[in-house]
Amino acid sequence: MVRRHDLTDHEWELLAPLIPRASTGRPRGEDRRVINGMVYKIRTRISWRDLPERYGPGKTVYTRFRRYALEGVFTRALQQMQAQVVSYR
């Protein structure tokens, strides 16, 4: 069941290949769950610490969000998805 603020299967199929893979170190939480936490936080404007438990620890979601923002992951993902839309036309 897809919740109101979660990515649909189709949205996740488009986004998943654009998310960096874990290189080394501790295994990280499920990517889709963490990304859904980011989406939920942005759409609802709640604080990171108030994220529902289903998205994992708020600190984890925030840390990954900050890392992706600083590394330009979101910008590159948006550019690649926009390029895909243009190529479908």
Backbone as XML, in Angstrom:
<?xml version="1.0"?>
<chain id="A" units="angstrom">
  <residue number="1" name="MET">
    <atom name="N" x="0.843" y="-1.173" z="0.000"/>
    <atom name="CA" x="0.000" y="0.000" z="0.000"/>
    <atom name="C" x="0.895" y="1.245" z="0.000"/>
  </residue>
  <residue number="2" name="VAL">
    <atom name="N" x="0.650" y="2.134" z="-0.918"/>
    <atom name="CA" x="1.402" y="3.385" z="-0.988"/>
    <atom name="C" x="0.655" y="4.427" z="-0.159"/>
  </residue>
  <residue number="3" name="ARG">
    <atom name="N" x="1.369" y="5.021" z="0.771"/>
    <atom name="CA" x="0.767" y="6.058" z="1.602"/>
    <atom name="C" x="0.740" y="7.384" z="0.844"/>
  </residue>
  <residue number="4" name="ARG">
    <atom name="N" x="-0.017" y="8.303" z="1.350"/>
    <atom name="CA" x="-0.276" y="9.575" z="0.678"/>
    <atom name="C" x="0.990" y="10.305" z="0.230"/>
  </residue>
  <residue number="5" name="HIS">
    <atom name="N" x="2.015" y="10.373" z="1.063"/>
    <atom name="CA" x="3.211" y="11.153" z="0.736"/>
    <atom name="C" x="4.353" y="10.306" z="0.193"/>
  </residue>
  <residue number="6" name="ASP">
    <atom name="N" x="4.141" y="9.011" z="0.026"/>
    <atom name="CA" x="5.208" y="8.139" z="-0.450"/>
    <atom name="C" x="5.271" y="8.130" z="-1.972"/>
  </residue>
  <residue number="7" name="LEU">
    <atom name="N" x="6.452" y="7.792" z="-2.476"/>
    <atom name="CA" x="6.627" y="7.682" z="-3.919"/>
    <atom name="C" x="5.868" y="6.471" z="-4.449"/>
  </residue>
  <residue number="8" name="THR">
    <atom name="N" x="5.276" y="6.618" z="-5.617"/>
    <atom name="CA" x="4.634" y="5.481" z="-6.256"/>
    <atom name="C" x="5.718" y="4.563" z="-6.813"/>
  </residue>
  <residue number="9" name="ASP">
    <atom name="N" x="5.331" y="3.358" z="-7.212"/>
    <atom name="CA" x="6.303" y="2.439" z="-7.808"/>
    <atom name="C" x="6.935" y="3.050" z="-9.053"/>
  </residue>
  <residue number="10" name="HIS">
    <atom name="N" x="6.130" y="3.725" z="-9.865"/>
    <atom name="CA" x="6.647" y="4.352" z="-11.087"/>
    <atom name="C" x="7.641" y="5.470" z="-10.757"/>
  </residue>
  <residue number="11" name="GLU">
    <atom name="N" x="7.303" y="6.309" z="-9.790"/>
    <atom name="CA" x="8.222" y="7.381" z="-9.387"/>
    <atom name="C" x="9.535" y="6.797" z="-8.868"/>
  </residue>
  <residue number="12" name="TRP">
    <atom name="N" x="9.434" y="5.719" z="-8.079"/>
    <atom name="CA" x="10.639" y="5.098" z="-7.543"/>
    <atom name="C" x="11.487" y="4.482" z="-8.657"/>
  </residue>
  <residue number="13" name="GLU">
    <atom name="N" x="10.855" y="3.879" z="-9.652"/>
    <atom name="CA" x="11.598" y="3.310" z="-10.788"/>
    <atom name="C" x="12.421" y="4.379" z="-11.500"/>
  </residue>
  <residue number="14" name="LEU">
    <atom name="N" x="11.886" y="5.581" z="-11.604"/>
    <atom name="CA" x="12.612" y="6.677" z="-12.239"/>
    <atom name="C" x="13.749" y="7.196" z="-11.362"/>
  </residue>
  <residue number="15" name="LEU">
    <atom name="N" x="13.523" y="7.251" z="-10.080"/>
    <atom name="CA" x="14.484" y="7.851" z="-9.162"/>
    <atom name="C" x="15.570" y="6.887" z="-8.688"/>
  </residue>
  <residue number="16" name="ALA">
    <atom name="N" x="15.241" y="5.638" z="-8.485"/>
    <atom name="CA" x="16.171" y="4.671" z="-7.882"/>
    <atom name="C" x="17.539" y="4.615" z="-8.558"/>
  </residue>
  <residue number="17" name="PRO">
    <atom name="N" x="17.621" y="4.576" z="-9.895"/>
    <atom name="CA" x="18.946" y="4.498" z="-10.517"/>
    <atom name="C" x="19.796" y="5.756" z="-10.308"/>
  </residue>
  <residue number="18" name="LEU">
    <atom name="N" x="19.183" y="6.853" z="-9.887"/>
    <atom name="CA" x="19.895" y="8.112" z="-9.718"/>
    <atom name="C" x="20.433" y="8.300" z="-8.297"/>
  </residue>
  <residue number="19" name="ILE">
    <atom name="N" x="20.071" y="7.407" z="-7.379"/>
    <atom name="CA" x="20.510" y="7.490" z="-5.987"/>
    <atom name="C" x="21.865" y="6.792" z="-5.870"/>
  </residue>
  <residue number="20" name="PRO">
    <atom name="N" x="22.858" y="7.469" z="-5.283"/>
    <atom name="CA" x="24.182" y="6.846" z="-5.142"/>
    <atom name="C" x="24.124" y="5.576" z="-4.297"/>
  </residue>
  <residue number="21" name="ARG">
    <atom name="N" x="24.933" y="4.618" z="-4.663"/>
    <atom name="CA" x="25.026" y="3.369" z="-3.912"/>
    <atom name="C" x="25.969" y="3.560" z="-2.739"/>
  </residue>
  <residue number="22" name="ALA">
    <atom name="N" x="25.756" y="2.785" z="-1.692"/>
    <atom name="CA" x="26.671" y="2.811" z="-0.548"/>
    <atom name="C" x="28.003" y="2.224" z="-0.997"/>
  </residue>
  <residue number="23" name="SER">
    <atom name="N" x="29.076" y="2.918" z="-0.695"/>
    <atom name="CA" x="30.389" y="2.449" z="-1.149"/>
    <atom name="C" x="31.018" y="1.486" z="-0.151"/>
  </residue>
  <residue number="24" name="THR">
    <atom name="N" x="31.201" y="1.917" z="1.063"/>
    <atom name="CA" x="31.796" y="1.060" z="2.090"/>
    <atom name="C" x="31.172" y="1.387" z="3.431"/>
  </residue>
  <residue number="25" name="GLY">
    <atom name="N" x="31.593" y="0.687" z="4.443"/>
    <atom name="CA" x="31.114" y="0.986" z="5.784"/>
    <atom name="C" x="29.877" y="0.198" z="6.143"/>
  </residue>
  <residue number="26" name="ARG">
    <atom name="N" x="29.148" y="0.730" z="7.109"/>
    <atom name="CA" x="27.952" y="0.051" z="7.597"/>
    <atom name="C" x="26.891" y="-0.025" z="6.513"/>
  </residue>
  <residue number="27" name="PRO">
    <atom name="N" x="26.144" y="-1.132" z="6.476"/>
    <atom name="CA" x="25.020" y="-1.184" z="5.528"/>
    <atom name="C" x="24.018" y="-0.091" z="5.899"/>
  </residue>
  <residue number="28" name="ARG">
    <atom name="N" x="23.487" y="0.573" z="4.927"/>
    <atom name="CA" x="22.560" y="1.652" z="5.239"/>
    <atom name="C" x="21.124" y="1.171" z="5.099"/>
  </residue>
  <residue number="29" name="GLY">
    <atom name="N" x="20.218" y="1.976" z="5.645"/>
    <atom name="CA" x="18.800" y="1.639" z="5.607"/>
    <atom name="C" x="18.270" y="1.598" z="4.186"/>
  </residue>
  <residue number="30" name="GLU">
    <atom name="N" x="17.124" y="1.032" z="4.049"/>
    <atom name="CA" x="16.493" y="0.908" z="2.737"/>
    <atom name="C" x="16.331" y="2.282" z="2.093"/>
  </residue>
  <residue number="31" name="ASP">
    <atom name="N" x="16.858" y="2.429" z="0.876"/>
    <atom name="CA" x="16.848" y="3.725" z="0.191"/>
    <atom name="C" x="15.441" y="4.280" z="0.010"/>
  </residue>
  <residue number="32" name="ARG">
    <atom name="N" x="14.525" y="3.449" z="-0.447"/>
    <atom name="CA" x="13.177" y="3.953" z="-0.726"/>
    <atom name="C" x="12.521" y="4.478" z="0.547"/>
  </residue>
  <residue number="33" name="ARG">
    <atom name="N" x="12.702" y="3.783" z="1.645"/>
    <atom name="CA" x="12.113" y="4.206" z="2.914"/>
    <atom name="C" x="12.671" y="5.570" z="3.333"/>
  </residue>
  <residue number="34" name="VAL">
    <atom name="N" x="13.982" y="5.750" z="3.198"/>
    <atom name="CA" x="14.623" y="7.008" z="3.593"/>
    <atom name="C" x="14.199" y="8.143" z="2.662"/>
  </residue>
  <residue number="35" name="ILE">
    <atom name="N" x="14.160" y="7.881" z="1.356"/>
    <atom name="CA" x="13.715" y="8.906" z="0.399"/>
    <atom name="C" x="12.262" y="9.284" z="0.682"/>
  </residue>
  <residue number="36" name="ASN">
    <atom name="N" x="11.420" y="8.291" z="0.982"/>
    <atom name="CA" x="10.036" y="8.593" z="1.337"/>
    <atom name="C" x="9.967" y="9.470" z="2.584"/>
  </residue>
  <residue number="37" name="GLY">
    <atom name="N" x="10.880" y="9.252" z="3.527"/>
    <atom name="CA" x="10.945" y="10.107" z="4.713"/>
    <atom name="C" x="11.277" y="11.539" z="4.346"/>
  </residue>
  <residue number="38" name="MET">
    <atom name="N" x="12.197" y="11.712" z="3.404"/>
    <atom name="CA" x="12.547" y="13.056" z="2.939"/>
    <atom name="C" x="11.338" y="13.730" z="2.291"/>
  </residue>
  <residue number="39" name="VAL">
    <atom name="N" x="10.655" y="12.994" z="1.442"/>
    <atom name="CA" x="9.478" y="13.535" z="0.747"/>
    <atom name="C" x="8.404" y="13.911" z="1.767"/>
  </residue>
  <residue number="40" name="TYR">
    <atom name="N" x="8.182" y="13.025" z="2.732"/>
    <atom name="CA" x="7.177" y="13.293" z="3.760"/>
    <atom name="C" x="7.511" y="14.570" z="4.527"/>
  </residue>
  <residue number="41" name="LYS">
    <atom name="N" x="8.767" y="14.703" z="4.925"/>
    <atom name="CA" x="9.200" y="15.871" z="5.688"/>
    <atom name="C" x="8.982" y="17.147" z="4.891"/>
  </residue>
  <residue number="42" name="ILE">
    <atom name="N" x="9.362" y="17.128" z="3.621"/>
    <atom name="CA" x="9.236" y="18.319" z="2.786"/>
    <atom name="C" x="7.768" y="18.669" z="2.545"/>
  </residue>
  <residue number="43" name="ARG">
    <atom name="N" x="6.964" y="17.667" z="2.273"/>
    <atom name="CA" x="5.554" y="17.926" z="1.970"/>
    <atom name="C" x="4.753" y="18.362" z="3.195"/>
  </residue>
  <residue number="44" name="THR">
    <atom name="N" x="5.111" y="17.858" z="4.374"/>
    <atom name="CA" x="4.332" y="18.172" z="5.577"/>
    <atom name="C" x="4.949" y="19.282" z="6.410"/>
  </residue>
  <residue number="45" name="ARG">
    <atom name="N" x="6.221" y="19.611" z="6.150"/>
    <atom name="CA" x="6.945" y="20.662" z="6.876"/>
    <atom name="C" x="7.143" y="20.360" z="8.358"/>
  </residue>
  <residue number="46" name="ILE">
    <atom name="N" x="7.118" y="19.107" z="8.743"/>
    <atom name="CA" x="7.380" y="18.766" z="10.138"/>
    <atom name="C" x="8.881" y="18.807" z="10.390"/>
  </residue>
  <residue number="47" name="SER">
    <atom name="N" x="9.274" y="18.734" z="11.637"/>
    <atom name="CA" x="10.708" y="18.701" z="11.939"/>
    <atom name="C" x="11.234" y="17.284" z="11.702"/>
  </residue>
  <residue number="48" name="TRP">
    <atom name="N" x="12.524" y="17.185" z="11.495"/>
    <atom name="CA" x="13.148" y="15.884" z="11.236"/>
    <atom name="C" x="12.872" y="14.914" z="12.383"/>
  </residue>
  <residue number="49" name="ARG">
    <atom name="N" x="12.928" y="15.394" z="13.611"/>
    <atom name="CA" x="12.749" y="14.495" z="14.759"/>
    <atom name="C" x="11.317" y="14.003" z="14.902"/>
  </residue>
  <residue number="50" name="ASP">
    <atom name="N" x="10.375" y="14.646" z="14.209"/>
    <atom name="CA" x="8.977" y="14.233" z="14.299"/>
    <atom name="C" x="8.547" y="13.309" z="13.158"/>
  </residue>
  <residue number="51" name="LEU">
    <atom name="N" x="9.499" y="12.857" z="12.351"/>
    <atom name="CA" x="9.154" y="11.920" z="11.276"/>
    <atom name="C" x="8.542" y="10.654" z="11.858"/>
  </residue>
  <residue number="52" name="PRO">
    <atom name="N" x="7.516" y="10.108" z="11.224"/>
    <atom name="CA" x="6.963" y="8.830" z="11.689"/>
    <atom name="C" x="8.034" y="7.735" z="11.650"/>
  </residue>
  <residue number="53" name="GLU">
    <atom name="N" x="7.940" y="6.803" z="12.560"/>
    <atom name="CA" x="8.927" y="5.728" z="12.689"/>
    <atom name="C" x="9.064" y="4.887" z="11.429"/>
  </residue>
  <residue number="54" name="ARG">
    <atom name="N" x="8.034" y="4.837" z="10.608"/>
    <atom name="CA" x="8.083" y="3.990" z="9.400"/>
    <atom name="C" x="9.178" y="4.430" z="8.421"/>
  </residue>
  <residue number="55" name="TYR">
    <atom name="N" x="9.705" y="5.654" z="8.585"/>
    <atom name="CA" x="10.762" y="6.143" z="7.710"/>
    <atom name="C" x="12.154" y="5.937" z="8.298"/>
  </residue>
  <residue number="56" name="GLY">
    <atom name="N" x="12.213" y="5.372" z="9.483"/>
    <atom name="CA" x="13.490" y="5.169" z="10.142"/>
    <atom name="C" x="13.803" y="6.365" z="11.026"/>
  </residue>
  <residue number="57" name="PRO">
    <atom name="N" x="14.970" y="6.340" z="11.660"/>
    <atom name="CA" x="15.331" y="7.448" z="12.547"/>
    <atom name="C" x="15.417" y="8.775" z="11.792"/>
  </residue>
  <residue number="58" name="GLY">
    <atom name="N" x="14.840" y="9.817" z="12.350"/>
    <atom name="CA" x="14.878" y="11.134" z="11.716"/>
    <atom name="C" x="16.298" y="11.614" z="11.463"/>
  </residue>
  <residue number="59" name="LYS">
    <atom name="N" x="17.217" y="11.287" z="12.370"/>
    <atom name="CA" x="18.619" y="11.680" z="12.204"/>
    <atom name="C" x="19.217" y="11.028" z="10.959"/>
  </residue>
  <residue number="60" name="THR">
    <atom name="N" x="18.864" y="9.780" z="10.695"/>
    <atom name="CA" x="19.350" y="9.079" z="9.503"/>
    <atom name="C" x="18.823" y="9.736" z="8.243"/>
  </residue>
  <residue number="61" name="VAL">
    <atom name="N" x="17.529" y="10.026" z="8.233"/>
    <atom name="CA" x="16.908" y="10.647" z="7.057"/>
    <atom name="C" x="17.525" y="12.025" z="6.825"/>
  </residue>
  <residue number="62" name="TYR">
    <atom name="N" x="17.695" y="12.796" z="7.901"/>
    <atom name="CA" x="18.293" y="14.126" z="7.774"/>
    <atom name="C" x="19.730" y="14.046" z="7.275"/>
  </residue>
  <residue number="63" name="THR">
    <atom name="N" x="20.527" y="13.134" z="7.834"/>
    <atom name="CA" x="21.934" y="13.011" z="7.441"/>
    <atom name="C" x="22.050" y="12.682" z="5.960"/>
  </residue>
  <residue number="64" name="ARG">
    <atom name="N" x="21.230" y="11.759" z="5.489"/>
    <atom name="CA" x="21.277" y="11.392" z="4.074"/>
    <atom name="C" x="20.786" y="12.549" z="3.210"/>
  </residue>
  <residue number="65" name="PHE">
    <atom name="N" x="19.731" y="13.243" z="3.655"/>
    <atom name="CA" x="19.223" y="14.400" z="2.914"/>
    <atom name="C" x="20.318" y="15.457" z="2.764"/>
  </residue>
  <residue number="66" name="ARG">
    <atom name="N" x="20.992" y="15.764" z="3.856"/>
    <atom name="CA" x="22.053" y="16.778" z="3.835"/>
    <atom name="C" x="23.204" y="16.351" z="2.931"/>
  </residue>
  <residue number="67" name="ARG">
    <atom name="N" x="23.601" y="15.093" z="3.025"/>
    <atom name="CA" x="24.695" y="14.597" z="2.191"/>
    <atom name="C" x="24.323" y="14.691" z="0.711"/>
  </residue>
  <residue number="68" name="TYR">
    <atom name="N" x="23.116" y="14.251" z="0.378"/>
    <atom name="CA" x="22.678" y="14.314" z="-1.019"/>
    <atom name="C" x="22.606" y="15.750" z="-1.515"/>
  </residue>
  <residue number="69" name="ALA">
    <atom name="N" x="22.130" y="16.663" z="-0.663"/>
    <atom name="CA" x="22.035" y="18.071" z="-1.062"/>
    <atom name="C" x="23.430" y="18.638" z="-1.319"/>
  </residue>
  <residue number="70" name="LEU">
    <atom name="N" x="24.366" y="18.393" z="-0.422"/>
    <atom name="CA" x="25.721" y="18.918" z="-0.577"/>
    <atom name="C" x="26.449" y="18.314" z="-1.774"/>
  </residue>
  <residue number="71" name="GLU">
    <atom name="N" x="26.175" y="17.043" z="-2.075"/>
    <atom name="CA" x="26.837" y="16.369" z="-3.194"/>
    <atom name="C" x="26.156" y="16.649" z="-4.534"/>
  </residue>
  <residue number="72" name="GLY">
    <atom name="N" x="25.027" y="17.357" z="-4.520"/>
    <atom name="CA" x="24.335" y="17.682" z="-5.763"/>
    <atom name="C" x="23.500" y="16.552" z="-6.324"/>
  </residue>
  <residue number="73" name="VAL">
    <atom name="N" x="23.190" y="15.567" z="-5.500"/>
    <atom name="CA" x="22.415" y="14.411" z="-5.964"/>
    <atom name="C" x="21.035" y="14.837" z="-6.462"/>
  </residue>
  <residue number="74" name="PHE">
    <atom name="N" x="20.377" y="15.710" z="-5.713"/>
    <atom name="CA" x="19.025" y="16.126" z="-6.098"/>
    <atom name="C" x="19.041" y="16.927" z="-7.394"/>
  </residue>
  <residue number="75" name="THR">
    <atom name="N" x="20.016" y="17.782" z="-7.553"/>
    <atom name="CA" x="20.133" y="18.580" z="-8.778"/>
    <atom name="C" x="20.365" y="17.677" z="-9.983"/>
  </residue>
  <residue number="76" name="ARG">
    <atom name="N" x="21.295" y="16.738" z="-9.849"/>
    <atom name="CA" x="21.575" y="15.805" z="-10.963"/>
    <atom name="C" x="20.364" y="14.941" z="-11.280"/>
  </residue>
  <residue number="77" name="ALA">
    <atom name="N" x="19.663" y="14.473" z="-10.246"/>
    <atom name="CA" x="18.479" y="13.642" z="-10.462"/>
    <atom name="C" x="17.407" y="14.431" z="-11.211"/>
  </residue>
  <residue number="78" name="LEU">
    <atom name="N" x="17.186" y="15.677" z="-10.800"/>
    <atom name="CA" x="16.197" y="16.513" z="-11.479"/>
    <atom name="C" x="16.581" y="16.743" z="-12.934"/>
  </residue>
  <residue number="79" name="GLN">
    <atom name="N" x="17.839" y="17.053" z="-13.186"/>
    <atom name="CA" x="18.301" y="17.283" z="-14.560"/>
    <atom name="C" x="18.143" y="16.031" z="-15.418"/>
  </residue>
  <residue number="80" name="GLN">
    <atom name="N" x="18.483" y="14.881" z="-14.872"/>
    <atom name="CA" x="18.365" y="13.642" z="-15.640"/>
    <atom name="C" x="16.908" y="13.291" z="-15.918"/>
  </residue>
  <residue number="81" name="MET">
    <atom name="N" x="16.029" y="13.499" z="-14.930"/>
    <atom name="CA" x="14.621" y="13.211" z="-15.155"/>
    <atom name="C" x="14.021" y="14.185" z="-16.163"/>
  </residue>
  <residue number="82" name="GLN">
    <atom name="N" x="14.429" y="15.455" z="-16.115"/>
    <atom name="CA" x="13.942" y="16.424" z="-17.092"/>
    <atom name="C" x="14.410" y="16.036" z="-18.492"/>
  </residue>
  <residue number="83" name="ALA">
    <atom name="N" x="15.641" y="15.573" z="-18.614"/>
    <atom name="CA" x="16.176" y="15.151" z="-19.916"/>
    <atom name="C" x="15.394" y="13.941" z="-20.449"/>
  </residue>
  <residue number="84" name="GLN">
    <atom name="N" x="14.996" y="13.040" z="-19.548"/>
    <atom name="CA" x="14.214" y="11.875" z="-19.969"/>
    <atom name="C" x="12.855" y="12.310" z="-20.494"/>
  </residue>
  <residue number="85" name="VAL">
    <atom name="N" x="12.233" y="13.277" z="-19.832"/>
    <atom name="CA" x="10.920" y="13.768" z="-20.263"/>
    <atom name="C" x="11.041" y="14.418" z="-21.646"/>
  </residue>
  <residue number="86" name="VAL">
    <atom name="N" x="12.069" y="15.224" z="-21.842"/>
    <atom name="CA" x="12.272" y="15.898" z="-23.135"/>
    <atom name="C" x="12.505" y="14.871" z="-24.233"/>
  </residue>
  <residue number="87" name="SER">
    <atom name="N" x="13.249" y="13.810" z="-23.940"/>
    <atom name="CA" x="13.533" y="12.809" z="-24.964"/>
    <atom name="C" x="12.302" y="11.981" z="-25.320"/>
  </residue>
  <residue number="88" name="TYR">
    <atom name="N" x="11.284" y="11.946" z="-24.444"/>
    <atom name="CA" x="10.045" y="11.210" z="-24.751"/>
    <atom name="C" x="9.134" y="11.981" z="-25.691"/>
  </residue>
  <residue number="89" name="ARG">
    <atom name="N" x="9.364" y="13.280" z="-25.800"/>
    <atom name="CA" x="8.477" y="14.108" z="-26.627"/>
    <atom name="C" x="8.752" y="13.939" z="-28.086"/>
  </residue>
</chain>
